[in-house]
């Protein structure tokens, strides 16, 4: 679409995105007021509100009652050079992470989990389903499968999981020593199911992340399936030297 054929609200969105990504408006600062933007872009209040609504849905800003429109860092970056969780990468950036639609149940492991954790069909796992919400925006849908024998009574800690990251809880409440993990990451476009789970306004790219995690004693104890908004998250990998 050419610049001349773009709707005015889209031009406002693109201009503000450019300024946010260029750090003209730094994360944590306030976007100019509606009146200031109306004057700057020489447009209507409806156009400005539509543009800000799009920026909020795409994770660039968040509107706070009584404060104004606050600039967010549009993407969290998860460092894959050490064992971190999705929650870790968000909280390090000062993003408030909450949980909705949380459920914990003890089940017979699905065949994929049996294969990844190298367990028998009789072994029970805890299945944790969560929607992770970052500054009020659903950003990920996560399924964790964890060996039930290493986290007894996990279902009683459901309230704690609403506020704590899972790895934080495993370390503080069960004294587990997480050693390493293997992540397999694919990208695909959202469909109707993902749109419903993450309240997506339009089709966007998503990360599909499969992770298996090991304890220090070599036990594979967790398998994770995550669906993460690609427009609000990224992965960072440190590389060194050539393989010989």
Helices and strands as residue ranges (DSSP letters): H 8-21, H 34-41, H 45-57, E 61-64, E 68-71, E 76-79, H 86-91, E 97-108, H 111-117, E 124-134, E 137-147, G 148-150, G 154-157, H 158-161, H 166-174, E 178-189, H 192-198, E 205-215, E 220-229, E 233-236
